[in-house]
Amino acid sequence: MSSPSIFVTIFFTALLMDTAIGALAPQPAAPDYHAFFVFGDSLVDNGNNNFLFTPARADAPPYGIDYPTHLPTGRFSNGKNIPDLICEELGYEPPLPYLSPALTGEKLLEGANFASAGIGILPDTGIQFVNILRISRQLELFQTYQQRLSDLIGRDQAQQLVQKALVLITLGGNDYVNNYFLIPITARRLQYSLPDYTRYLITEYKKILVSLYNLGARTVMVTGTGPLGCAPAELAMRSTDGNCAKEPQQAAAIFNPLLVQMIQGLNKEIGSDAFTVVNAKEMHDEIIMNPKTYGFTSSKVACCGQGPYNGLGLCTAASYLCSNRSEFVFWDAFHPTEAANKLIVQMIMDGSNKFMHPMNLSTIMAVHASSRT
């Protein structure tokens, strides 16, 4: 009769051999996710404010008139906005608004858009819009998103997805037009000179970017402000000679170089080019100052609106609406048309150091592709 110890020895020998063979066998590679996260204001909001009690909404016609569905979506445009067009260039699915009930299951793997019209760098920016997702809240929701993602694919893979994702953050414009310059005398005007206020904004913006990095973001495009004084709203309210309004232009001229300087310092601190500046002012200036070169007939008048430059009030069904929307730089009092957004995205993809610093998005994606091989 055989000894039980022999069977035990045989069993454990077979188990060890099976384990060793399993360790040598090729392991399945982690899925190569292509997620995109968006933070910021109305320039990149794709519908979060539709789910909030706020007047800062784009959920009624004629918004969305040139979107594929020809219906308003919450985008502050006649059609697609910058995140949509970046996704088209990269072959990504545009991420859903975080507040959308449809953002569940596999859709989480595509990322999320947390942007909310009316917000700024500062918590007191856009207080007139009441219930909006201020940037601190957007970052909180990003944490919640990551927990939901971990529940779906596991903590390690969720962390990989976030770290490999592309991130876009757009802030700053509202801190001027809906705060500092909102009315002739504001609390921030009394507190700061324009240069000091701008330095304060840059300091606070850096804190936001550090928080984003600490939450796992490693490839972040950071936009500066556009030429604020050239928006139809500012022309209508502030310009006396048809030229871009002086003070808002001065603000953008101070803000953008300080942003580049701050990003350079931040990248040096963390030891990598995690952050890239999108110089929105230079991009818009290129189009606004040379409209005919890019096929536009109007770079000052909004396609949809009323009053001087169609820059007063909201774009509504009762507003004047141009028929040749592809020939206008501005859709409404503040926001670009889809045609202008397409040009901006081309500069993001392939622009020189004048527009993208330290590198454009095509270079960023090429670097990422080479690091995966």
RAVENNOR-V798370 format. One record per backbone hydrogen bond with DSSP energy under -1.0 kcal/mol. CO is the residue of the C=O (numbers start at 1). NH is the residue of the N-H. E is the energy in kcal/mol with one decimal. If there is no record, write none. Layout:
co,nh,e
CO,NH,E
CO,NH,E
//
This chain:
co,nh,e
3,6,-1.2
4,8,-1.9
5,9,-2.3
6,10,-2.5
7,11,-2.5
8,12,-2.4
9,13,-2.1
10,14,-2.3
11,15,-2.1
12,16,-2.3
13,17,-2.1
14,18,-2.3
15,19,-2.1
16,20,-2.3
17,21,-2.5
18,22,-2.2
19,23,-2.1
20,24,-1.6
21,25,-1.5
31,33,-1.3
35,166,-2.1
36,112,-1.0
37,168,-2.5
38,114,-3.3
39,170,-1.8
40,116,-2.7
41,44,-1.7
41,45,-1.2
47,50,-1.2
48,51,-1.9
49,52,-1.5
52,54,-1.4
55,57,-2.0
58,74,-1.5
60,63,-1.5
62,65,-1.8
64,67,-1.3
67,70,-2.0
75,77,-1.9
77,64,-1.8
78,66,-3.6
81,85,-2.0
82,86,-2.4
83,87,-2.2
84,88,-1.9
85,89,-1.9
86,90,-1.9
87,91,-1.4
87,92,-2.1
96,113,-2.6
97,100,-1.6
100,103,-1.8
102,104,-1.8
104,107,-1.6
105,108,-1.7
106,109,-1.6
107,110,-1.6
108,111,-1.5
110,36,-1.6
112,38,-1.8
113,98,-3.0
116,119,-1.4
122,125,-1.2
124,127,-1.1
126,129,-2.0
127,130,-1.4
130,132,-1.2
132,134,-1.4
134,138,-2.2
135,139,-2.1
136,140,-1.6
137,141,-2.5
138,142,-1.6
139,143,-1.6
140,144,-2.0
141,145,-2.8
142,146,-2.0
143,147,-1.6
144,148,-2.2
145,149,-2.7
146,150,-2.4
147,151,-2.0
148,152,-1.1
149,153,-2.7
150,154,-2.1
154,158,-2.1
155,159,-2.3
156,160,-2.1
157,161,-2.6
158,162,-2.1
159,163,-2.3
160,164,-2.1
166,37,-2.6
167,221,-3.2
168,39,-2.7
169,223,-2.4
170,41,-1.1
173,176,-1.4
173,177,-2.2
174,178,-1.7
175,180,-1.9
176,179,-1.1
176,181,-3.5
178,126,-1.3
186,190,-2.1
187,191,-1.5
188,192,-2.6
193,197,-2.8
194,198,-2.3
195,199,-2.1
196,200,-2.1
197,201,-2.4
198,202,-2.3
199,203,-2.1
200,204,-2.2
201,205,-2.7
202,206,-2.2
203,207,-1.3
204,208,-1.6
205,209,-2.3
206,210,-2.5
207,211,-2.0
208,212,-2.2
209,213,-2.3
210,214,-2.5
211,215,-1.1
212,217,-2.0
213,216,-1.9
219,167,-2.3
220,276,-2.8
221,169,-2.6
222,278,-3.0
226,228,-2.0
227,230,-2.4
228,231,-1.3
229,245,-2.4
231,235,-2.4
232,236,-2.5
233,237,-1.9
234,238,-2.6
245,249,-1.6
246,250,-2.4
247,251,-2.2
248,252,-2.0
249,253,-2.2
250,254,-1.6
251,255,-2.8
252,256,-2.1
254,258,-1.3
255,259,-2.1
256,260,-2.2
257,261,-2.3
258,262,-2.5
259,263,-2.7
260,264,-2.4
261,265,-2.0
262,266,-2.5
263,267,-2.8
264,268,-1.8
265,269,-2.1
266,270,-2.1
267,271,-1.4
267,272,-1.5
272,274,-1.4
274,220,-3.2
276,222,-3.6
277,357,-2.1
278,224,-2.4
278,280,-1.9
279,283,-1.9
280,284,-2.8
281,285,-2.9
282,286,-2.1
283,287,-1.4
284,288,-3.6
285,289,-2.7
291,296,-2.7
292,295,-1.3
298,329,-2.0
303,322,-1.6
305,320,-2.1
306,312,-2.4
307,310,-2.4
308,311,-2.3
309,302,-2.5
316,319,-1.4
320,305,-1.8
324,327,-2.1
325,328,-1.4
327,297,-2.1
327,298,-1.8
329,337,-2.2
330,303,-2.1
331,304,-2.9
333,233,-2.2
335,331,-3.0
335,332,-1.2
337,341,-2.5
338,342,-2.2
339,343,-1.3
340,344,-2.3
341,345,-2.5
342,346,-1.9
343,347,-1.9
344,348,-2.1
345,349,-2.5
346,350,-2.8
347,351,-2.2
348,361,-2.9
349,362,-2.1
352,355,-1.7
352,356,-2.4
355,279,-2.9
357,277,-3.6
360,364,-2.2
361,365,-2.6
362,366,-1.9
363,367,-2.5
364,368,-2.1
365,369,-2.3
366,370,-2.3
367,371,-1.7
//
